[in-house]
Amino acid sequence: MADTPAEYIQHHLQNLVYGAHPDKGWIIAQTPEEVKAMGFWAVHVDTLGWSLFMGLIFVTLFRMAAKRAVTGVPTGLQNMAEMCIEFVQGIVKDTFHGKNPLVAPLALTIFVWVFLMNSLKWIPVDYIPGLAHAMGLPYFKIVPTADPNGTFGISLGVFLLIIFYSIKVKGIGGFTKELSFTPFNHWALIPFNLFLEIIGLLTKPLSLALRLFGNMYAGEVVFILIALLPFYVQWGLNVPWAIFHILVIPLQAFIFMVLTVVYLSAAHEDHH
């Protein structure tokens, strides 16, 4: 798969890309140069596939828990599902100050889905790329949240909800007025206010996506660098780093969920 450490690192950080090549048509890219030539019209097959698979696992597990739900003391899967639901409900109750039945299910979905996608980091870095190589695939990157396309996809969905509820709750006029007269309530400062508020609005999805991506990507790079070391050294570093990710993986999912709820709460605030 790779002859040098640099090629090894590049190989493990390259996504499996399917797209329109200007000369070869729609193909699976075999080299980074082909990926670059495809430009915008390309799909990260591994990111999309693993995101959908983790979403399917989430839906399946919680559906099974709901169908098996019994009164009394919950056990097993039902207990896990109820703990997640109660935890998220508590966060939403303390953080969200509007009235919207969609927010709690959305927060639960984001928390569990991002957690499941992050948890793929615990799979040894060589296992899935090696399996993909044996199947004839040039690249295969397993962690969707270590791909900015994955994290920006989720944050873009959150951003669209922020805009939608800002307009729905405040009206187009109210939302425009909020952007125009915050933080300075004077007509002469409207251009300055608009500049600040629009920049602030756009930084919300940007910060959501880059925070999650940065933490997951950095962790993945460290796992890959450890894998380059002699086998007898790897265990001394790999195990503590994996244990550390017992904290990092749920923490990043929690931060993404909380910020989503905070942003949606602000979108529901109507001061007029």
Secondary structure in CASP SS format (residue, H / E / C, confidence):
PFRMAT SS
TARGET T0000
AUTHOR 0000-0000-0000
METHOD secondary structure of the structure
MODEL  1
M C 1.00
A C 1.00
D C 1.00
T C 1.00
P H 1.00
A H 1.00
E H 1.00
Y H 1.00
I H 1.00
Q H 1.00
H H 1.00
H H 1.00
L C 1.00
Q C 1.00
N C 1.00
L C 1.00
V E 1.00
Y E 1.00
G E 1.00
A E 1.00
H E 1.00
P C 1.00
D C 1.00
K C 1.00
G E 1.00
W E 1.00
I E 1.00
I E 1.00
A C 1.00
Q C 1.00
T C 1.00
P H 1.00
E H 1.00
E H 1.00
V H 1.00
K H 1.00
A H 1.00
M H 1.00
G C 1.00
F C 1.00
W C 1.00
A E 1.00
V E 1.00
H E 1.00
V H 1.00
D H 1.00
T H 1.00
L H 1.00
G H 1.00
W H 1.00
S H 1.00
L H 1.00
F H 1.00
M H 1.00
G H 1.00
L H 1.00
I H 1.00
F H 1.00
V H 1.00
T H 1.00
L H 1.00
F H 1.00
R H 1.00
M H 1.00
A H 1.00
A H 1.00
K H 1.00
R C 1.00
A C 1.00
V C 1.00
T C 1.00
G C 1.00
V C 1.00
P C 1.00
T C 1.00
G H 1.00
L H 1.00
Q H 1.00
N H 1.00
M H 1.00
A H 1.00
E H 1.00
M H 1.00
C H 1.00
I H 1.00
E H 1.00
F H 1.00
V H 1.00
Q H 1.00
G H 1.00
I H 1.00
V H 1.00
K H 1.00
D H 1.00
T H 1.00
F C 1.00
H C 1.00
G C 1.00
K C 1.00
N C 1.00
P C 1.00
L C 1.00
V H 1.00
A H 1.00
P H 1.00
L H 1.00
A H 1.00
L H 1.00
T H 1.00
I H 1.00
F H 1.00
V H 1.00
W H 1.00
V H 1.00
F H 1.00
L H 1.00
M H 1.00
N H 1.00
S H 1.00
L H 1.00
K H 1.00
W H 1.00
I C 1.00
P C 1.00
V C 1.00
D C 1.00
Y H 1.00
I H 1.00
P H 1.00
G H 1.00
L H 1.00
A H 1.00
H H 1.00
A H 1.00
M C 1.00
G C 1.00
L C 1.00
P C 1.00
Y C 1.00
F C 1.00
K C 1.00
I C 1.00
V C 1.00
P H 1.00
T H 1.00
A H 1.00
D C 1.00
P H 1.00
N H 1.00
G H 1.00
T H 1.00
F H 1.00
G H 1.00
I H 1.00
S H 1.00
L H 1.00
G H 1.00
V H 1.00
F H 1.00
L H 1.00
L H 1.00
I H 1.00
I H 1.00
F H 1.00
Y H 1.00
S H 1.00
I H 1.00
K H 1.00
V H 1.00
K H 1.00
G H 1.00
I H 1.00
G H 1.00
G H 1.00
F H 1.00
T H 1.00
K H 1.00
E H 1.00
L H 1.00
S H 1.00
F C 1.00
T C 1.00
P C 1.00
F C 1.00
N C 1.00
H C 1.00
W H 1.00
A H 1.00
L H 1.00
I H 1.00
P H 1.00
F H 1.00
N H 1.00
L H 1.00
F H 1.00
L H 1.00
E H 1.00
I H 1.00
I H 1.00
G H 1.00
L H 1.00
L H 1.00
T H 1.00
K H 1.00
P H 1.00
L H 1.00
S H 1.00
L H 1.00
A H 1.00
L H 1.00
R H 1.00
L H 1.00
F H 1.00
G H 1.00
N H 1.00
M H 1.00
Y H 1.00
A H 1.00
G H 1.00
E H 1.00
V H 1.00
V H 1.00
F H 1.00
I H 1.00
L H 1.00
I H 1.00
A H 1.00
L C 1.00
L C 1.00
P C 1.00
F H 1.00
Y H 1.00
V H 1.00
Q H 1.00
W H 1.00
G H 1.00
L H 1.00
N H 1.00
V H 1.00
P H 1.00
W H 1.00
A H 1.00
I H 1.00
F H 1.00
H H 1.00
I H 1.00
L H 1.00
V H 1.00
I H 1.00
P H 1.00
L H 1.00
Q H 1.00
A H 1.00
F H 1.00
I H 1.00
F H 1.00
M H 1.00
V H 1.00
L H 1.00
T H 1.00
V H 1.00
V H 1.00
Y H 1.00
L H 1.00
S H 1.00
A H 1.00
A H 1.00
H C 1.00
E C 1.00
D C 1.00
H C 1.00
H C 1.00
END
